[in-house]
């Protein structure tokens, strides 16, 4: 089973690496064709929920962290 890593970069986005399902505001699954997705946590992205680099322009500050969730056995 593949591992999912959730990493928040210092003063930047949250990156989700690995197999993950994203649900949009309408409750629909959003399929992404990449292995890593960067999510906005500064609130300034014009492409929410995805990061567009706006955190650098607005002076967003936050600490870094990394999570590796345990996946349930199927």
C-alpha positions in Angstrom: 0.0 0.0 0.0 1.4 3.4 -0.9 2.2 6.0 1.7 0.6 9.4 2.0 2.7 12.3 3.3 1.2 15.6 4.4 3.9 18.3 4.8 3.4 22.0 5.6 6.3 24.1 4.5 7.6 26.9 6.6 5.7 30.1 5.5 4.2 28.1 2.6 1.6 25.6 1.5 0.6 22.2 2.6 1.8 19.5 0.2 0.0 16.1 0.0 2.1 13.4 -1.6 0.7 10.0 -2.5 -2.6 8.5 -3.4 -5.4 10.8 -2.1 -8.9 11.7 -3.0 -9.9 15.4 -3.1 -13.6 16.4 -2.7 -14.6 19.8 -4.1 -17.2 22.2 -2.5 -20.0 20.4 -4.4 -19.1 17.1 -2.8 -17.7 15.7 -6.0 -14.4 13.8 -6.2 -11.7 15.7 -8.0 -9.2 13.6 -9.8 -5.8 15.0 -10.1 -3.1 13.8 -12.6 -0.1 14.5 -10.3 1.6 12.7 -7.4 1.9 15.8 -5.3 -0.7 18.6 -4.6 0.1 21.9 -2.9 -2.9 23.3 -0.9 -3.2 26.9 0.2 -3.0 27.7 3.9 -2.5 31.5 3.6 -6.0 32.2 2.2 -4.7 34.4 -0.6 -4.6 32.0 -3.5 -6.7 32.8 -6.5 -6.9 29.1 -7.2 -8.2 27.8 -3.9 -7.9 25.2 -2.5 -4.6 24.9 -4.4 -1.5 27.1 -3.8 -0.6 29.6 -6.5 2.4 31.1 -4.6 0.5 34.1 -3.1 1.9 33.3 0.3 5.2 34.9 -0.7 3.4 38.1 -1.8 1.3 38.5 1.4 4.0 37.8 3.9 2.3 34.6 5.3 4.2 33.1 8.2 3.7 29.6 9.8 5.8 26.8 11.1 6.6 23.7 9.1 5.4 20.2 10.0 5.1 16.7 8.5 2.4 14.0 9.0 2.5 10.4 7.8 -1.0 9.0 8.5 -1.6 5.4 9.1 -3.7 3.9 6.3 -6.5 1.5 7.1 -6.1 -2.0 5.8 -8.6 -2.7 3.0 
